Structure formats: C-alpha cells, structure tokens
Amino acid sequence: MRLAILPIILSLLSYVPVFAQSTIVQGEFFVDEYVDFGKGQRIEVSPGETIHVSASISLSSLTPGLHKLYVRFKSSEGVWSHTHSRLLFQPDYSTTPTAVGFEYFFDEYVDVGKGTFVTLVEDSTAYPLSAQDMEPGVHLLYTRTKSSTDVWSLVSKRLFYVPDSTESMNIVRIEYYYTDTLNNSPTERYIFDNFEPAPAIAFNEEGFAANGSALRVGETYLLHVQAFTDAEEATAERTFTFTVPFISLQVDTTNVTCAGDTNGEVTVTASGGSGEFMYSISTDSANYIAKNVFENLAAGDYKAYANDGDTVVSKAFTIQAPPELQLILTGEVTPYSCEDPQGGSFTVVASGGAGTGFKYSLDGTTFQENSTFSGLEADNYTVTVRDANSCIDMLDVEVTFSGNRPETPVIKAETNATTDSLSTEVILLVENVSGSFQWYLDGELIEGATTNQIDLTSAGPYTVLVTNDDDCASAMSEPFQVTSIEDKFDQAVRVYPNPVEEELTIALPKAITASETTQVALYDLQGRELIRRPVRQYSNTTLDTQSLEPGVYLLRVQSREFVLQKKVQKQ
C-alpha cells in the first residue's frame, strides 16, 4: 500500500483578493525559503478582478519530507497580494514507502509514537475505534500515519461526540468557554459551527487575551465544551485542561536614516508556543508571512504580531527618524562688484538631521566643513549640506552685482551680405549691448576677436564678454553651440533662379570662395556628372543649363574640407 500523503505534482485551487480598480495579471510561488517580490517562479494567469487558479506546479526537485509552499499574485498596478502558505509533504519515491499503520489518541495531545498504534491490513479501508469506555459528550480525536520509512504524517484533529445510550439527537453546534483554575471565573462563551477548530487566541503586550477575557499567557485554564442539538438541548459538558503557552516576542528595529525616508526595518523573533510562527505588522491576519523581517518602513508607530496557529501575541514598536535637516542663510549676501570682481560671498548654517558631521558644497560633489563661500561672481548658486548620515538639504542663494555693469551679451547667427548682395558669409553677432568685446571658443580666448561680430570658421561653443567705459565687465554670455560649419554654410548658400530655365547662379560665403580647391558640379539623379566649374575667388559662379532636359538635378559644392548639396529644378 503506497503512502498517499501528497503527490509530486501539486494541484492548486485558490482564490485571490480583489485589487481595487485593477486586475490580477501574474502569480508566483516559491518553496521553503522566502524570496522577495517578483523573484519566485512565475504562474501564468488569465487577467481578471477575481481569478481561480488550477495549476500544476512541479515539485520534483524537492527532497523527501515536509516543505512549505508560498503563493502570491500581482495586480495590473504592480501591487502584490499577501503571501499565502501551505504545508506539503514530498514522499521519498526512491524507496517506494508504504503506509504501515497509524496511531490515535483522545482529548490530550501526546508526542509521536506515544498513541495507540493500529497496523494497516491489506485491502482494508475501515478501522473501527472503540469509544466504549469514554464518557458521553464532546471529545477530540488525534490521528497520524506512519510509513515504512518511519516517517510520520502531520497530526489530524477531529471533534466527535459520544452520546449517552439513552440519547437520540442531531448535533448542530458546539460552544465553549474557559475558567480560571484559581477562582473559577468564566470567560465569555464562544460558538463555532460545523465542528471547525476554534480560532487562535490573541494576547496583548501584558499577556492578557486581547478580546478582554481573563486568559493570561503562561496560566492554566479549564476549557469547557458543550454540544447542542437542533432542539436546543445541551449535552453533558466536557472539560479539558488548557495551558496558554508562554511566548516571548523580541522586536529589533532599525530607524530610518533621514527624515522622510522609508528605509526603516524591524526583525520580529518569537520563541515558545506550540508550533511554527508566522509574523505580521498588520492586524489583518491575511498579512501573516513566514519571513520575520519587515523592510521599507516609514517613521511611525507599529505593532508586531506572532501567530503559532493557537496563540497570537503582539508588541508595539516605533520606527524613529532624525529631525528634518535644514539649511538657512545667515546674514547678508555680499554682492559682486567691478571694484572687487571676486568679492561675492555668503554664509549658511545647518541644523537638524544627525546633528553632526555637516559639510557644504556648491557643486554637490566637492564638500567642505566651512559654511562660508567667498570669491564668487554674480550668479545663482545652489548650496548642498550633508550630515553624518549622508542626508542632504539644498538652498538657493543669489549673488547680485553692485555697480554699472553691462547687460549680458546675447549671441545670434546671421548671414552678412556684401554690397552686391551676391556674396555672403556666416557670422556670429551681438546687438543688445555696446562696449569692447572679447570672443572665446570652447573657453579659449580668440586673438583679435574684439568686435561685436566674428566670422564663423570652426565648430564648438562660442562665448563673448563685454566691457564698458568704466572697465566693468558683463557676465559671460550663454554659449552658442556650433555643431557643424557645413550646416551653417549650407544655410548661407544661395542658388537662383530655382527652378531655372537658362543660367543658374551660385552665390557662396567668402569662407568657401576663398578656397582654391572649391568646385561646383551638376549631376543627374543617376549620379552622372553633367557640368563642372571651378569657383572663382570671392565671386559668384554660373552654370549654363540650356541644354539640359527638364527635371530634377543635384548641385554639389565641394572642397577638401566639406561637401554641400542642393536640389535644382530645370524647367
């Protein structure tokens, strides 16, 4: 006879709570060792607000023995459900174990092997257990099975009723209550139907039952059980000795690092009790998990719960946060002036946070212990303070200018036309301010570039500084980024008339016509060259198109440094 405790493929039929305004899109499972969300083995589901899953999960890699299966599901909003667990047993198929017998005992729990053992008989499925010597009333039957490899199954508990020989009745519910063994004071009466096991008893931090009854952890009570018939007739009362297990609950917290953070953590450790513990920091029993570490907690007051299946204990704890780190300006900001070009300065002061190890920075990278910044030009600055916990706060400070300072120059690009309106060049120009100018390319001074315009000959970031008659310099202009000289030249090339009937004129910037290697050529769309002319220095170039058929052609301007192309329409 095979020991049929649990097959190697576990078939699940489970419900998942509804996520508000979302659907369930994914599930996952893992065995024995807790894993973080999204790290389990995936379970495919058909999305819906409520789902029923019937899935086959392979457990062939598990070692023989008792294991715990965890299952959870994720909504379309990315929110995971509580993790549900279920004990399962993996048989040792290598030895083909068989069930050889079972043991049973009544009312009082006994250790493995201490019950009455019954040997299984081939082809027999029923084993009568005598209740002849038992008192009339409610009793509790415990059974567990033993395999040929000396492995015991989980214990099974069933309530049953032994009637009086004169009774004839139909039991419909069972009620129970507790009395103190010292003063015999009864608790409130509890009711459960269909002979389901009673729920776990919750205890507060003082060790008293949270429902207000007189039960206390570590004390012994009498459990009074009574059955009722459909005619509301009470049976004889059955009494069991009940000791509330003493459970020690230790809570170790890690506070959040900075105000507003959610990196607090708590480790809840329970000892004692009558079974394996599940943990929670919520009053919702569906939140119980095997993992006893809770992470990503904000500052606040919480309660930790431990549940061994029979008893729930709780303990309050607090995740603390340091005071909010604050950075303020002290005193007046010293302005920048032309008489003292590096005279801008200000001082800040930090408070709160870790209270120690304050360091300050203007760029967020280089920090200093001194909270005074000096030698500053007129500008907007962002000061960052960092404390001993690496928490940061920032403050914006403006250093103004004192004196008659020119406006900040603004650069724009233009095409500078000569008097004949035919030859052109690309320039950068400043028009909003007057004075003496100095141009820079990529931060390097350009020798001789001291007017309000500059010929565009190289790519890169251009800036300019203006100085007035009082020898007071403006702020540096915003960089004007030139990414491609060819693009600028292309904007300045003029081809006319286009469409053309007879003669096509090409007007080029001086920077292009100055090159002795520059040539213009006309191609058809098949890439065949039709006309080629060298470009005359500092003048326009013309092409005779009278002999060309109507259509689209490609004009190319080429030198050693660049190639420009434009389309031309021949009428």
C-alpha positions as CSV (number, residue, x, y, z in Angstrom):
1,M,0.0,0.0,0.0
2,R,1.5,3.4,-1.0
3,L,1.7,6.2,1.5
4,A,-0.6,8.8,-0.2
5,I,0.3,11.9,1.7
6,L,0.9,14.4,-1.2
7,P,1.6,13.7,-4.9
8,I,4.7,15.1,-6.6
9,I,2.6,17.5,-8.7
10,L,0.6,19.9,-6.5
11,S,-2.8,21.0,-7.9
12,L,-3.8,24.4,-6.6
13,L,-7.3,25.8,-6.4
14,S,-7.1,29.1,-4.7
15,Y,-8.8,32.5,-4.7
16,V,-7.0,35.9,-4.8
17,P,-8.4,39.0,-3.1
18,V,-9.7,41.7,-5.5
19,F,-7.4,44.7,-6.0
20,A,-9.3,47.9,-6.2
21,Q,-9.5,49.4,-9.7
22,S,-7.2,46.8,-11.1
23,T,-6.9,43.3,-12.3
24,I,-4.7,40.3,-11.4
25,V,-2.1,39.6,-14.1
26,Q,0.5,37.3,-12.7
27,G,1.3,34.9,-9.9
28,E,4.4,33.3,-8.5
29,F,5.3,30.6,-6.0
30,F,8.4,29.5,-4.0
31,V,9.1,26.7,-1.6
32,D,10.7,26.7,1.9
33,E,12.9,29.8,1.7
34,Y,11.2,33.2,1.5
35,V,12.1,35.3,-1.6
36,D,11.4,39.0,-2.4
37,F,8.5,40.0,-4.6
38,G,9.0,39.1,-8.3
39,K,11.8,36.6,-7.5
40,G,9.6,33.5,-7.4
41,Q,8.7,31.0,-10.1
42,R,6.0,32.5,-12.4
43,I,2.4,31.3,-12.5
44,E,0.6,32.3,-15.7
45,V,-3.0,33.6,-15.1
46,S,-5.8,35.0,-17.2
47,P,-6.2,38.6,-16.1
48,G,-9.3,39.5,-14.1
49,E,-10.6,41.2,-10.9
50,T,-11.1,37.8,-9.3
51,I,-9.4,34.6,-10.5
52,H,-9.5,30.9,-9.7
53,V,-6.3,29.2,-10.5
54,S,-5.9,25.5,-11.2
55,A,-2.2,25.0,-12.0
56,S,0.2,22.1,-11.8
57,I,3.4,23.0,-10.1
58,S,6.4,20.6,-10.4
59,L,7.9,19.8,-7.1
60,S,10.2,17.0,-8.4
61,S,13.3,18.8,-7.2
62,L,12.3,18.8,-3.5
63,T,13.9,16.5,-1.1
64,P,11.6,14.0,0.6
65,G,10.0,15.3,3.7
66,L,7.9,18.2,4.9
67,H,8.0,21.5,3.0
68,K,6.1,24.8,2.9
69,L,4.7,26.2,-0.4
70,Y,4.2,30.0,-0.7
71,V,1.9,31.6,-3.4
72,R,1.1,35.2,-4.2
73,F,-0.3,37.3,-7.1
74,K,0.3,40.7,-8.6
75,S,-2.2,43.3,-9.9
76,S,-2.0,45.4,-13.1
77,E,-0.9,48.3,-10.8
78,G,2.2,46.3,-9.8
79,V,0.8,45.6,-6.3
80,W,1.5,42.2,-4.8
81,S,-1.1,40.3,-2.7
82,H,-0.3,38.9,0.7
83,T,1.8,35.7,0.6
84,H,-0.2,32.6,1.4
85,S,1.5,29.4,2.6
86,R,0.6,25.8,2.8
87,L,2.4,22.8,4.2
88,L,3.1,19.9,1.9
89,F,4.8,16.6,2.1
90,Q,7.1,15.1,-0.5
91,P,7.3,11.3,-0.4
92,D,10.6,9.5,-0.9
93,Y,9.7,7.7,-4.1
94,S,13.2,6.2,-4.4
95,T,12.4,3.8,-1.6
96,T,8.7,3.4,-2.6
97,P,7.4,3.9,1.0
98,T,4.1,2.4,2.1
99,A,1.8,3.2,4.9
100,V,2.2,0.6,7.6
101,G,-0.1,1.9,10.2
102,F,-1.4,4.9,12.2
103,E,-1.7,5.9,15.8
104,Y,-4.5,7.7,17.6
105,F,-5.2,9.3,21.0
106,F,-8.1,11.2,22.5
107,D,-8.5,14.7,24.0
108,E,-4.9,15.2,25.3
109,Y,-2.0,15.6,22.8
110,V,0.8,13.1,23.1
111,D,4.2,13.0,21.3
112,V,4.9,10.9,18.2
113,G,4.8,7.2,18.9
114,K,3.0,7.6,22.2
115,G,-0.5,7.0,20.9
116,T,-2.3,3.7,20.3
117,F,-0.9,2.1,17.2
118,V,-3.0,0.3,14.6
119,T,-1.4,-1.8,11.9
120,L,-2.8,-1.4,8.4
121,V,-4.2,-4.6,6.8
122,E,-4.1,-5.2,3.0
123,D,-7.3,-4.3,1.2
124,S,-8.8,-2.9,4.4
125,T,-10.1,0.7,4.4
126,A,-12.1,0.9,7.7
127,Y,-10.7,0.7,11.2
128,P,-13.3,1.0,14.0
129,L,-12.0,2.7,17.1
130,S,-13.8,1.8,20.3
131,A,-15.4,4.6,22.4
132,Q,-17.0,2.1,24.8
133,D,-15.2,3.4,27.9
134,M,-15.4,7.1,27.1
135,E,-17.8,9.4,28.9
136,P,-20.7,10.8,27.0
137,G,-20.1,14.2,25.5
138,V,-17.7,16.0,23.1
139,H,-14.2,14.6,22.6
140,L,-11.2,15.3,20.4
141,L,-9.6,12.5,18.2
142,Y,-6.0,12.8,17.1
143,T,-4.5,10.6,14.3
144,R,-1.3,10.4,12.3
145,T,0.1,7.9,9.9
146,K,3.4,6.1,9.8
147,S,5.3,5.0,6.6
148,S,7.6,2.0,6.1
149,T,10.5,4.5,6.3
150,D,9.5,5.6,9.8
151,V,8.2,9.0,8.5
152,W,5.1,10.3,10.4
153,S,2.4,12.4,8.7
154,L,1.0,15.7,10.2
155,V,-1.4,15.1,13.0
156,S,-5.1,15.3,12.2
157,K,-7.7,16.5,14.7
158,R,-11.4,15.8,14.7
159,L,-14.1,16.6,17.2
160,F,-16.6,13.9,17.8
161,Y,-19.5,13.3,20.1
162,V,-20.1,10.2,22.3
163,P,-23.9,10.1,23.0
164,D,-25.5,8.7,26.1
165,S,-27.0,5.3,25.4
166,T,-30.4,6.8,26.0
167,E,-30.0,9.8,23.8
168,S,-31.1,10.3,20.2
169,M,-30.2,13.7,18.9
170,N,-28.6,15.7,16.0
171,I,-25.7,17.9,17.0
172,V,-25.8,21.3,15.2
173,R,-23.2,23.5,17.0
174,I,-20.6,23.5,19.8
175,E,-20.0,26.2,22.4
176,Y,-17.0,26.6,24.6
177,Y,-15.6,28.9,27.3
178,Y,-12.7,29.0,29.8
179,T,-12.5,29.2,33.5
180,D,-9.5,30.1,35.7
181,T,-8.3,27.2,37.7
182,L,-7.7,29.5,40.7
183,N,-11.0,31.4,41.0
184,N,-13.2,29.5,38.5
185,S,-14.3,32.8,36.8
186,P,-15.7,32.0,33.4
187,T,-14.9,33.9,30.2
188,E,-17.5,34.8,27.5
189,R,-18.9,31.9,25.6
190,Y,-17.6,31.2,22.1
191,I,-19.6,29.4,19.3
192,F,-18.4,27.6,16.2
193,D,-20.5,25.6,13.7
194,N,-19.8,22.5,11.6
195,F,-17.2,21.5,14.2
196,E,-14.5,23.7,12.8
197,P,-11.4,24.3,15.0
198,A,-11.5,27.4,17.2
199,P,-9.5,30.4,16.1
200,A,-6.2,31.4,17.6
201,I,-6.4,33.4,20.8
202,A,-4.8,36.9,20.6
203,F,-2.9,38.4,23.5
204,N,-1.8,41.9,24.2
205,E,1.6,43.0,25.4
206,E,0.7,42.4,29.1
207,G,-0.1,38.8,28.3
208,F,-3.9,39.1,28.6
209,A,-6.3,37.9,25.9
210,A,-6.9,40.8,23.5
211,N,-10.7,40.1,23.5
212,G,-11.0,41.3,27.1
213,S,-11.3,37.8,28.7
214,A,-9.3,36.8,31.7
215,L,-6.9,34.5,29.9
216,R,-3.3,35.1,30.6
217,V,-0.1,33.8,28.9
218,G,1.5,31.0,31.0
219,E,-1.6,30.3,33.1
220,T,-3.6,27.0,33.1
221,Y,-7.4,27.1,32.5
222,L,-10.2,24.6,32.1
223,L,-11.7,24.5,28.6
224,H,-15.4,23.8,28.8
225,V,-17.0,22.3,25.6
226,Q,-20.7,21.6,25.2
227,A,-22.7,20.4,22.1
228,F,-26.2,21.5,21.2
229,T,-28.9,19.6,19.3
230,D,-31.3,21.0,16.7
231,A,-33.8,21.1,19.5
232,E,-31.5,23.4,21.5
233,E,-30.9,20.6,24.0
234,A,-27.4,20.8,25.7
235,T,-25.3,17.7,26.1
236,A,-23.2,17.0,29.0
237,E,-20.3,19.4,29.4
238,R,-16.8,18.2,28.6
239,T,-13.8,19.8,30.3
240,F,-10.2,19.9,29.1
241,T,-7.1,21.3,30.8
242,F,-5.7,24.2,28.7
243,T,-2.4,26.0,29.3
244,V,-1.8,29.2,27.4
245,P,1.8,28.8,26.1
246,F,4.3,31.4,27.1
247,I,5.6,33.2,24.0
248,S,8.5,35.5,24.1
249,L,8.4,38.2,21.4
250,Q,11.5,40.2,20.7
251,V,11.5,43.3,18.4
252,D,14.7,44.7,16.9
253,T,14.3,48.0,14.9
254,T,16.5,49.9,12.5
255,N,15.4,53.5,12.3
256,V,15.1,55.5,9.1
257,T,18.3,57.3,8.0
258,C,16.8,60.6,7.1
259,A,13.6,62.4,7.7
260,G,11.1,61.3,5.0
261,D,12.9,58.1,4.2
262,T,11.2,54.7,4.1
263,N,14.3,52.5,4.9
264,G,13.2,51.6,8.4
265,E,13.3,47.9,9.3
266,V,12.1,45.6,12.1
267,T,13.0,42.0,12.9
268,V,10.4,40.1,15.0
269,T,11.6,37.0,16.8
270,A,9.2,34.7,18.7
271,S,10.1,31.8,20.9
272,G,8.0,29.3,22.9
273,G,4.5,28.5,21.7
274,S,3.2,25.2,20.2
275,G,4.2,25.4,16.5
276,E,5.8,27.2,13.7
277,F,5.4,31.0,13.8
278,M,4.0,33.3,11.2
279,Y,4.6,37.1,11.5
280,S,2.8,40.3,10.7
281,I,2.9,44.1,11.4
282,S,-0.8,44.4,10.5
283,T,-3.9,43.4,12.3
284,D,-5.1,41.7,9.1
285,S,-4.4,38.0,9.6
286,A,-4.1,37.6,5.8
287,N,-0.8,39.6,6.1
288,Y,1.0,36.8,8.1
289,I,4.1,35.5,6.4
290,A,6.9,33.2,7.4
291,K,9.5,35.9,7.0
292,N,10.2,37.7,10.3
293,V,11.9,40.8,8.8
294,F,9.9,43.7,7.6
295,E,11.6,46.4,5.5
296,N,10.9,49.7,3.7
297,L,9.1,51.2,6.8
298,A,8.5,54.9,7.2
299,A,8.8,56.5,10.7
300,G,5.8,55.8,12.9
301,D,4.2,53.6,15.5
302,Y,3.6,49.9,14.6
303,K,2.6,46.6,16.2
304,A,4.3,43.3,15.6
305,Y,2.3,40.0,15.7
306,A,3.4,36.4,16.0
307,N,1.0,33.5,15.4
308,D,1.7,29.8,16.1
309,G,-1.8,28.7,15.0
310,D,-3.2,28.6,18.5
311,T,-2.0,31.8,20.1
312,V,-1.3,35.4,18.8
313,V,0.9,37.8,20.7
314,S,1.7,41.4,19.9
315,K,4.2,44.0,20.8
316,A,4.3,47.7,19.9
317,F,7.4,49.3,18.5
318,T,8.4,52.6,16.9
319,I,10.5,53.4,13.9
320,Q,12.1,56.7,14.5
321,A,13.5,59.4,12.2
322,P,16.1,62.1,12.9
323,P,14.8,65.8,12.8
324,E,14.5,67.2,9.4
325,L,17.8,68.6,8.1
326,Q,17.5,72.4,7.4
327,L,19.9,74.8,5.7
328,I,19.3,78.6,6.1
329,L,21.2,81.7,5.1
330,T,22.8,83.8,7.9
331,G,23.4,87.5,7.5
332,E,23.5,89.4,4.2
333,V,24.9,88.2,0.9
334,T,27.9,90.3,-0.1
335,P,27.4,91.4,-3.8
336,Y,29.9,91.1,-6.6
337,S,31.3,94.4,-8.0
338,C,33.7,95.5,-10.6
339,E,35.9,97.1,-7.9
340,D,36.1,93.7,-6.3
341,P,35.5,91.1,-9.0
342,Q,35.7,88.1,-6.7
343,G,34.0,89.8,-3.7
344,G,30.7,87.9,-3.7
345,S,30.2,85.8,-0.5
346,F,27.6,84.4,1.8
347,T,27.3,82.1,4.9
348,V,24.9,79.3,5.6
349,V,24.1,77.3,8.7
350,A,22.7,73.8,9.1
351,S,20.5,72.3,11.8
352,G,18.6,69.1,12.5
353,G,19.5,65.8,10.8
354,A,22.2,63.8,12.6
355,G,23.3,67.0,14.3
356,T,26.9,66.3,13.4
357,G,29.3,66.0,10.5
358,F,27.9,68.9,8.5
359,K,29.7,69.5,5.2
360,Y,28.8,72.0,2.5
361,S,29.2,72.2,-1.3
362,L,28.4,74.5,-4.2
363,D,28.5,71.8,-6.9
364,G,27.1,68.8,-5.0
365,T,30.4,66.9,-5.4
366,T,33.2,68.7,-3.6
367,F,32.3,69.3,0.1
368,Q,34.0,71.4,2.8
369,E,33.5,71.9,6.5
370,N,33.5,75.7,6.2
371,S,29.9,77.0,5.7
372,T,31.1,80.4,4.2
373,F,31.6,80.7,0.5
374,S,33.6,83.7,-0.9
375,G,35.3,84.8,-4.1
376,L,32.0,84.4,-6.0
377,E,30.9,86.1,-9.2
378,A,27.3,87.4,-9.6
379,D,25.2,84.3,-10.2
380,N,22.6,81.9,-8.8
381,Y,24.1,79.2,-6.6
382,T,22.7,76.0,-5.0
383,V,24.3,75.1,-1.7
384,T,24.1,71.5,-0.6
385,V,24.6,70.4,3.1
386,R,25.3,66.8,4.1
387,D,25.2,65.4,7.6
388,A,26.9,62.4,9.3
389,N,24.1,60.1,7.9
390,S,24.6,61.4,4.4
391,C,21.3,63.1,4.5
392,I,21.2,66.3,2.4
393,D,19.3,69.6,2.1
394,M,19.7,72.3,-0.5
395,L,19.3,76.1,-0.5
396,D,19.3,78.5,-3.5
397,V,21.3,81.7,-3.0
398,E,21.7,84.6,-5.4
399,V,24.8,86.7,-5.5
400,T,23.9,90.0,-7.2
401,F,26.0,92.7,-8.9
402,S,26.8,96.1,-7.4
403,G,27.7,98.8,-9.9
404,N,27.2,99.9,-13.5
405,R,27.6,96.6,-15.2
406,P,26.8,95.9,-18.9
407,E,24.0,93.6,-19.8
408,T,24.9,90.0,-20.5
409,P,25.5,89.8,-24.3
410,V,23.3,87.5,-26.4
411,I,24.8,85.8,-29.5
412,K,22.9,85.1,-32.7
413,A,23.9,83.8,-36.1
414,E,23.4,85.8,-39.3
415,T,24.4,85.9,-43.0
416,N,26.5,89.0,-43.8
417,A,25.8,90.2,-47.3
418,T,28.2,92.3,-49.3
419,T,27.2,95.4,-51.2
420,D,26.5,93.4,-54.4
421,S,24.1,91.2,-52.4
422,L,25.5,88.2,-54.0
423,S,28.5,87.0,-51.9
424,T,27.7,86.0,-48.3
425,E,29.4,84.8,-45.2
426,V,28.2,83.3,-41.8
427,I,28.9,85.4,-38.7
428,L,28.0,85.4,-35.0
429,L,26.7,88.8,-33.9
430,V,25.9,90.7,-30.6
431,E,23.5,93.6,-30.9
432,N,22.0,94.1,-27.4
433,V,25.0,95.7,-25.7
434,S,27.9,98.1,-26.6
435,G,31.4,98.3,-25.4
436,S,34.6,96.4,-26.0
437,F,34.2,92.8,-26.9
438,Q,36.3,89.6,-26.4
439,W,35.3,86.3,-28.0
440,Y,36.1,82.8,-26.8
441,L,35.9,79.4,-28.4
442,D,35.5,76.5,-26.1
443,G,36.6,78.7,-23.2
444,E,39.8,79.8,-25.0
445,L,40.4,83.4,-25.9
446,I,40.3,84.1,-29.7
447,E,43.1,86.6,-30.5
448,G,41.9,89.7,-32.3
449,A,38.2,88.9,-31.9
450,T,37.3,92.1,-30.2
451,T,34.3,93.5,-32.1
452,N,30.6,92.7,-31.8
453,Q,30.8,90.1,-34.6
454,I,33.0,87.2,-35.6
455,D,33.3,85.1,-38.7
456,L,32.3,81.5,-38.2
457,T,35.2,79.3,-39.2
458,S,35.2,76.5,-36.6
459,A,32.7,74.3,-34.8
460,G,32.4,74.5,-31.0
461,P,30.8,76.6,-28.2
462,Y,31.3,80.4,-28.7
463,T,31.0,82.9,-25.8
464,V,31.7,86.6,-25.6
465,L,32.4,89.1,-22.8
466,V,31.6,92.9,-23.0
467,T,33.5,95.6,-21.0
468,N,32.0,99.1,-20.7
469,D,33.8,102.5,-20.4
470,D,34.0,102.1,-16.6
471,D,36.1,99.0,-17.2
472,C,33.3,96.9,-15.8
473,A,32.8,93.5,-17.5
474,S,29.5,91.8,-18.1
475,A,28.6,88.3,-17.2
476,M,29.8,85.8,-19.8
477,S,27.2,85.1,-22.5
478,E,25.4,81.8,-22.8
479,P,27.4,79.5,-25.1
480,F,26.4,79.5,-28.8
481,Q,27.0,75.9,-29.9
482,V,28.1,75.5,-33.5
483,T,27.9,71.7,-34.2
484,S,28.7,71.8,-37.9
485,I,30.3,74.6,-40.0
486,E,28.9,72.9,-43.1
487,D,25.4,73.3,-41.8
488,K,25.9,77.0,-41.3
489,F,27.5,77.4,-44.7
490,D,24.6,75.4,-46.3
491,Q,22.2,77.9,-44.8
492,A,24.2,80.7,-46.5
493,V,24.5,79.2,-50.0
494,R,22.1,80.9,-52.5
495,V,21.1,79.1,-55.7
496,Y,18.9,81.1,-58.1
497,P,16.7,81.1,-60.0
498,N,15.4,77.8,-58.9
499,P,13.6,76.4,-60.9
500,V,16.0,77.6,-63.6
501,E,15.5,77.9,-67.4
502,E,18.9,79.0,-68.8
503,E,21.6,80.2,-66.4
504,L,22.0,79.1,-62.7
505,T,23.8,81.4,-60.3
506,I,25.5,80.0,-57.2
507,A,26.3,82.6,-54.5
508,L,28.7,81.3,-51.8
509,P,30.0,82.6,-48.5
510,K,33.5,84.1,-48.6
511,A,34.9,81.3,-46.4
512,I,34.0,78.9,-49.3
513,T,35.1,81.0,-52.3
514,A,38.4,81.8,-50.6
515,S,39.5,78.1,-51.0
516,E,41.3,77.5,-54.3
517,T,40.1,73.8,-54.3
518,T,36.4,74.6,-54.3
519,Q,34.4,73.5,-57.3
520,V,30.7,73.2,-58.2
521,A,29.2,70.4,-60.3
522,L,25.7,69.4,-61.6
523,Y,24.6,65.7,-61.6
524,D,21.5,63.9,-62.8
525,L,19.6,61.6,-60.4
526,Q,21.6,58.6,-61.8
527,G,24.8,60.2,-60.4
528,R,26.2,61.1,-63.9
529,E,28.3,64.4,-63.9
530,L,26.9,66.9,-66.4
531,I,28.7,70.2,-65.7
532,R,31.7,71.1,-63.5
533,R,33.2,74.5,-62.9
534,P,35.9,75.8,-60.5
535,V,34.7,78.5,-58.1
536,R,36.1,82.0,-58.8
537,Q,37.7,83.5,-55.7
538,Y,35.3,86.0,-53.9
539,S,32.8,85.9,-56.7
540,N,29.7,84.1,-57.9
541,T,29.7,81.1,-60.2
542,T,27.2,80.5,-63.0
543,L,26.2,77.3,-64.9
544,D,24.6,77.2,-68.4
545,T,21.6,74.7,-68.2
546,Q,20.0,75.4,-71.5
547,S,21.0,72.1,-73.0
548,L,19.6,70.1,-70.0
549,E,16.2,68.3,-70.2
550,P,13.5,69.4,-67.7
551,G,13.7,67.6,-64.4
552,V,15.5,67.4,-61.1
553,Y,19.2,67.7,-60.8
554,L,21.7,67.7,-57.9
555,L,24.2,70.6,-57.4
556,R,27.3,69.8,-55.4
557,V,29.8,72.3,-53.9
558,Q,33.0,70.6,-52.8
559,S,36.4,71.3,-51.4
560,R,38.9,69.4,-49.3
561,E,37.1,70.4,-46.1
562,F,33.4,69.9,-46.9
563,V,30.7,68.9,-49.4
564,L,27.4,70.8,-49.8
565,Q,24.5,69.6,-51.9
566,K,21.2,71.2,-53.1
567,K,18.5,70.1,-55.5
568,V,17.8,72.1,-58.6
569,Q,14.7,72.1,-60.8
570,K,15.2,72.6,-64.6
571,Q,12.1,73.9,-66.4
